[in-house]
Amino acid sequence: MEKDKINELFLLNKNKSEIGTFGESGTGLGLYLVKELVELNKEIISVVSEIGKGTSFDILLPERKFN
């Protein structure tokens, strides 16, 4: 995935729908909601992508100590 697409991944834009790997369509709402939930919990989401190889999404969960 190109870097300009990665920068737009988490923006909610109803006009950006693209055909997926298996021919499916979508609005990007799911990814937007995941990002919002991750950030509300003070966590970090990152994207690593290689054109022609794939894309991975990582969520960094901070260490939490429970009493």
C-alpha positions as CSV (number, residue, x, y, z in Angstrom):
1,M,0.0,0.0,0.0
2,E,1.4,3.4,-0.9
3,K,2.2,5.9,1.9
4,D,-0.5,8.4,0.8
5,K,-3.1,5.6,1.2
6,I,-1.8,4.8,4.7
7,N,-2.1,8.4,5.7
8,E,-5.8,8.4,4.7
9,L,-6.7,5.0,6.2
10,F,-8.0,6.3,9.5
11,L,-10.0,9.2,8.1
12,L,-13.8,8.7,7.8
13,N,-14.6,9.5,4.2
14,K,-17.7,7.9,2.7
15,N,-16.4,8.5,-0.8
16,K,-13.1,6.6,-0.5
17,S,-14.5,3.0,-0.8
18,E,-12.3,0.7,-2.8
19,I,-12.7,-2.9,-3.9
20,G,-11.0,-5.2,-1.5
21,T,-8.8,-8.2,-2.0
22,F,-11.7,-10.6,-2.5
23,G,-13.9,-8.1,-4.5
24,E,-15.7,-6.8,-1.4
25,S,-16.6,-3.1,-0.9
26,G,-16.5,-1.1,2.3
27,T,-16.5,2.4,3.7
28,G,-13.6,2.1,6.1
29,L,-15.9,2.6,9.1
30,G,-14.6,-0.4,10.9
31,L,-10.9,0.7,10.8
32,Y,-12.0,4.2,11.9
33,L,-13.8,2.8,14.9
34,V,-10.9,0.6,15.9
35,K,-8.5,3.6,15.8
36,E,-10.9,5.7,17.9
37,L,-11.3,2.9,20.5
38,V,-7.5,2.3,20.6
39,E,-6.8,6.0,21.2
40,L,-9.6,6.4,23.8
41,N,-7.7,3.7,25.8
42,K,-4.4,5.6,25.4
43,E,-3.0,2.8,23.2
44,I,-1.2,3.0,19.8
45,I,-2.1,1.6,16.4
46,S,0.5,1.4,13.7
47,V,0.5,0.2,10.1
48,V,3.3,-1.5,8.2
49,S,2.8,-2.2,4.5
50,E,4.9,-3.5,1.6
51,I,3.5,-3.1,-1.8
52,G,2.7,-6.5,-3.3
53,K,3.3,-8.3,0.0
54,G,0.7,-7.2,2.4
55,T,-0.2,-4.9,5.3
56,S,-0.3,-5.5,9.0
57,F,-1.9,-3.4,11.8
58,D,-0.4,-3.6,15.3
59,I,-1.9,-2.3,18.5
60,L,0.5,-1.5,21.3
61,L,-1.0,-2.1,24.7
62,P,0.8,-0.4,27.6
63,E,1.7,-2.5,30.6
64,R,-0.9,-2.1,33.2
65,K,-0.6,-3.0,36.9
66,F,-3.6,-4.2,38.7
67,N,-3.8,-4.0,42.5
